[in-house]
Amino acid sequence: MNEDIRSQGVRPGEIAVAMPENFDAGVYFIGRIRTPWTRRDDCPKNARGSDAECVIELDPRYAAALDGVAACTHLVVLYFMDQARRDLLVQAPRHGDRRGTFALRSPVRPNPIAMSVVRLVRIDGTKLTVVGLDCLDGTPLIDIKPYFASVDSVPEAVVGWNKEE
Protein backbone atom coordinates (compact mmCIF):
# COMPACT_ATOMS: atom_id res chain seq x y z
CA MET A 1 0.00 0.00 0.00
CA ASN A 2 1.46 3.37 -0.87
CA GLU A 3 2.13 6.02 1.77
CA ASP A 4 -0.49 8.32 0.25
CA ILE A 5 -3.30 5.90 1.18
CA ARG A 6 -1.99 5.14 4.67
CA SER A 7 -1.84 8.83 5.47
CA GLN A 8 -5.50 9.38 4.60
CA GLY A 9 -7.65 9.84 7.65
CA VAL A 10 -10.75 7.90 8.47
CA ARG A 11 -14.14 9.51 7.98
CA PRO A 12 -16.43 10.13 10.97
CA GLY A 13 -18.00 6.82 12.02
CA GLU A 14 -15.30 4.64 10.42
CA ILE A 15 -13.33 2.08 12.40
CA ALA A 16 -9.81 1.00 11.46
CA VAL A 17 -7.82 -1.97 12.75
CA ALA A 18 -4.12 -2.87 12.84
CA MET A 19 -3.42 -5.48 10.19
CA PRO A 20 -1.45 -8.71 10.90
CA GLU A 21 2.29 -8.55 10.23
CA ASN A 22 2.33 -11.56 7.87
CA PHE A 23 0.14 -12.79 5.03
CA ASP A 24 -1.45 -16.24 5.11
CA ALA A 25 -1.17 -17.01 1.40
CA GLY A 26 0.13 -15.73 -1.89
CA VAL A 27 -1.24 -15.29 -5.38
CA TYR A 28 0.31 -14.99 -8.81
CA PHE A 29 -0.75 -11.92 -10.72
CA ILE A 30 -1.44 -13.21 -14.22
CA GLY A 31 -1.58 -9.85 -15.95
CA ARG A 32 -2.68 -6.24 -15.69
CA ILE A 33 -5.89 -4.40 -16.48
CA ARG A 34 -5.80 -1.26 -18.61
CA THR A 35 -8.61 1.22 -17.96
CA PRO A 36 -9.17 4.93 -18.61
CA TRP A 37 -9.12 5.70 -14.87
CA THR A 38 -6.04 6.82 -12.93
CA ARG A 39 -7.78 8.16 -9.80
CA ARG A 40 -10.28 6.34 -7.61
CA ASP A 41 -12.67 9.30 -7.79
CA ASP A 42 -12.85 8.83 -11.57
CA CYS A 43 -13.75 5.12 -11.44
CA PRO A 44 -17.39 4.14 -11.86
CA LYS A 45 -19.18 3.43 -8.55
CA ASN A 46 -19.62 -0.15 -9.74
CA ALA A 47 -18.57 -2.18 -12.75
CA ARG A 48 -21.95 -1.90 -14.46
CA GLY A 49 -21.70 1.88 -14.20
CA SER A 50 -19.59 2.28 -17.32
CA ASP A 51 -19.62 1.15 -20.92
CA ALA A 52 -15.91 1.93 -21.34
CA GLU A 53 -13.86 -0.67 -23.18
CA CYS A 54 -10.97 -1.87 -21.02
CA VAL A 55 -8.14 -4.24 -21.91
CA ILE A 56 -7.04 -7.21 -19.87
CA GLU A 57 -3.37 -7.82 -20.68
CA LEU A 58 -2.67 -11.44 -19.80
CA ASP A 59 0.96 -12.41 -19.23
CA PRO A 60 2.00 -14.31 -22.40
CA ARG A 61 3.05 -17.36 -20.33
CA TYR A 62 -0.70 -17.98 -19.73
CA ALA A 63 -1.73 -17.74 -23.41
CA ALA A 64 -2.72 -21.42 -23.61
CA ALA A 65 -5.19 -20.87 -20.76
CA LEU A 66 -7.30 -18.76 -23.12
CA ASP A 67 -8.24 -21.82 -25.21
CA GLY A 68 -12.04 -21.82 -25.39
CA VAL A 69 -12.50 -18.33 -23.90
CA ALA A 70 -13.48 -16.81 -27.27
CA ALA A 71 -16.71 -18.84 -27.11
CA CYS A 72 -17.77 -16.94 -23.95
CA THR A 73 -19.89 -13.80 -24.13
CA HIS A 74 -19.22 -12.94 -20.47
CA LEU A 75 -16.41 -13.62 -18.02
CA VAL A 76 -15.85 -13.33 -14.29
CA VAL A 77 -12.71 -11.28 -13.67
CA LEU A 78 -10.96 -11.28 -10.30
CA TYR A 79 -8.50 -8.49 -9.64
CA PHE A 80 -6.48 -7.05 -6.77
CA MET A 81 -7.23 -3.45 -5.82
CA ASP A 82 -3.59 -2.81 -4.95
CA GLN A 83 -4.04 0.88 -4.13
CA ALA A 84 -6.90 0.42 -1.65
CA ARG A 85 -6.39 0.76 2.07
CA ARG A 86 -6.89 -2.51 3.96
CA ASP A 87 -7.55 -1.56 7.57
CA LEU A 88 -11.17 -0.36 7.77
CA LEU A 89 -13.77 -2.53 9.51
CA VAL A 90 -16.57 0.05 9.28
CA GLN A 91 -16.85 2.53 6.44
CA ALA A 92 -18.80 5.71 5.81
CA PRO A 93 -19.20 5.77 2.02
CA ARG A 94 -19.80 9.13 0.35
CA HIS A 95 -22.92 7.73 -1.31
CA GLY A 96 -24.56 5.92 1.61
CA ASP A 97 -24.86 5.07 5.27
CA ARG A 98 -22.14 3.74 7.57
CA ARG A 99 -21.75 -0.04 7.16
CA GLY A 100 -19.42 -2.88 8.01
CA THR A 101 -16.83 -3.58 5.32
CA PHE A 102 -18.29 -7.02 4.55
CA ALA A 103 -21.69 -5.42 3.81
CA LEU A 104 -20.13 -3.22 1.12
CA ARG A 105 -18.59 -3.70 -2.33
CA SER A 106 -15.94 -1.05 -1.60
CA PRO A 107 -12.35 -1.88 -2.58
CA VAL A 108 -11.36 -0.96 0.98
CA ARG A 109 -11.15 -4.32 2.79
CA PRO A 110 -8.56 -6.61 4.43
CA ASN A 111 -8.07 -8.46 1.12
CA PRO A 112 -8.96 -5.98 -1.65
CA ILE A 113 -10.02 -8.61 -4.17
CA ALA A 114 -12.63 -7.38 -6.61
CA MET A 115 -14.89 -9.32 -8.94
CA SER A 116 -16.73 -8.15 -12.02
CA VAL A 117 -18.78 -9.87 -14.66
CA VAL A 118 -17.60 -8.41 -17.95
CA ARG A 119 -18.79 -8.65 -21.53
CA LEU A 120 -16.08 -9.99 -23.82
CA VAL A 121 -15.75 -7.76 -26.88
CA ARG A 122 -12.74 -9.35 -28.57
CA ILE A 123 -9.50 -11.24 -28.04
CA ASP A 124 -6.26 -10.25 -29.75
CA GLY A 125 -3.48 -12.63 -28.70
CA THR A 126 -3.29 -12.27 -24.91
CA LYS A 127 -5.27 -9.02 -24.84
CA LEU A 128 -8.96 -9.25 -24.00
CA THR A 129 -11.10 -6.19 -24.65
CA VAL A 130 -14.01 -6.15 -22.22
CA VAL A 131 -16.78 -3.91 -20.90
CA GLY A 132 -17.77 -3.88 -17.24
CA LEU A 133 -14.76 -3.01 -15.06
CA ASP A 134 -14.38 -0.44 -12.29
CA CYS A 135 -10.68 -0.41 -11.44
CA LEU A 136 -7.67 1.82 -11.85
CA ASP A 137 -5.34 1.54 -14.81
CA GLY A 138 -2.63 -1.04 -14.13
CA THR A 139 -4.65 -3.07 -11.60
CA PRO A 140 -3.19 -6.58 -11.13
CA LEU A 141 -5.23 -9.46 -12.57
CA ILE A 142 -5.81 -12.54 -10.38
CA ASP A 143 -8.03 -14.78 -12.50
CA ILE A 144 -10.49 -15.10 -15.39
CA LYS A 145 -13.39 -17.56 -15.33
CA PRO A 146 -16.35 -18.17 -17.64
CA TYR A 147 -19.63 -16.69 -16.45
CA PHE A 148 -22.43 -19.26 -16.35
CA ALA A 149 -25.85 -17.61 -16.11
CA SER A 150 -27.30 -20.97 -15.03
CA VAL A 151 -25.23 -21.14 -11.82
CA ASP A 152 -23.77 -17.63 -11.28
CA SER A 153 -27.03 -15.67 -11.34
CA VAL A 154 -29.24 -15.60 -8.25
CA PRO A 155 -32.23 -13.40 -9.22
CA GLU A 156 -33.91 -13.69 -5.80
CA ALA A 157 -30.84 -12.41 -3.91
CA VAL A 158 -31.51 -9.32 -1.77
CA VAL A 159 -29.29 -6.81 0.02
CA GLY A 160 -31.86 -5.46 2.47
CA TRP A 161 -30.31 -2.04 3.03
CA ASN A 162 -29.92 -1.29 -0.71
CA LYS A 163 -32.70 1.08 -1.74
CA GLU A 164 -32.15 0.27 -5.44
CA GLU A 165 -33.39 -3.32 -5.07
N, C-alpha and C positions, 0 to 999 in steps of 0.2 A: 504494500500500500504506500502511495507516495506521501510525503510530508504534508503536502497541501491538504489532503483529505483528513489526516490525523489532527491537523490544527483547527479544523472546522469545529465550532461549538455545537452543542446539542440544542435543539429547539425546546421551548417550554413544554413540559410534560413528557419528554423523552427520557429513557433510562438506558445508560450505557453500562457495559460490563468489561472487566479485564479479560482478554482472550488467553487461552492456554499457550504455554511457551512452544510446544511442539505440535506438529500436525500428526493425524492418525493414519493418513494414507496419501498417496500421490496419484496424479493423473498425467497422461501425455497429452499435450496440446497437439492436435492433428492439423492445425492450420490457423488462419486468421480470417476475420470477417471485415470486409470493406464496406463502410456506410458513408453517407454524406455528413454525419454528425460528429463533431469534435468536442462538444461540450454537453454535459448531461442535460442542461436546461433546453437544449435544442432537440433532444431525442423525443420521439413520440411517447405519450404517457403509457401506451401499451403497444404491442407489436401489430395489432390490427388497426392502429391509429395512423398508419402511413401506407401509401401505395408506392413508395420509393423502391426502385430496384437496387438491391445490394448484392455484393459478390462474396461468396464463400470461396476463399483460396485454400484448397486442400494441399497439404504437403505432398509433393510428388511421390514420396515413398508409399503413400496410401492409395495411389491411382487404381489399383486392381480392386479395391474395396468399393469402387463406384459401379462395378458390373451389376446391371439390373436397375440402377437408380433412375435412368432415363425413362423408364416405364412408369414412374411415380408422378402424380400430379402435385402431391403435397408431401412434405417431409417434416419430421420433428428435429429441430436443431437445438443442441445443448451447448451453451457457451459460458465462459467464466468472466463475470463482470469485474475484471482485475483492478478497476479504479474505484470501486465502491468501498465504503468503510464497512467494517465487519463486527463492530462492537455494540450495536444498538439492539436492545431487547424490546423496547417500546418506541414507536415512532409517531411523530405528529406530521403527517403528510400535508403539503400545501393545499391539496385538493380534497381533504377529508378529515375525519375525526381521528383522534389518537387511538392507535391499535397496537397489539402485540405484533412483532415482526412476522411470526408464522401465520398471521391472519392477513398479511399483505403480499402483494407481488413485487414490492420494492426490491431493487438490487442490493439494498443495504441489509445484510444478513450474515450470520457466522460463516456460511459457505455461499458466496455470491454466485451460485449456479443459476443460470436463466434457461428457460425453455420457450421456444416459439414454434408454432406450426406455420410453415412457410409454403407459399406456392412456388413450385419450380418453374422457372421461365425457360431456361436453357442450360446446357452443359457444354463447355468448351475446354476439353482436356480435363484439368483438375480445378477448373473454375466453374462454380455453380452460380448462376444469376437467379436470385429469388426475390420474392416480395413478402414482407411480413416480419421484419426484424425491428428491434428497438434498442440497439446497442451502439456504443461509440466505435468510431473507425479504429481498426486494429485489434478489436476484441478477440481474445484467444478462443478457438473452437475446441470443444470437448468431444462431440459426437454428432452423427447424423443417423437418423433412423427413418424408415418409411412410416408415414401416417396411415393408419387403418381406421376409416370411419366406423367400421363395424365394432371395433373394440376400444378405440381411443375417445370416442364421443360419448358423453353422458348427458343427454338433453335434460334430464330431471334434476341435475345437480343445482344446488342453491347455495349462495353465500348470503346469509340472512341480513347482514348489515348493508349490502350493496343495493342502493336505491335504483340502480339501472336494471335490475333483474325483475 
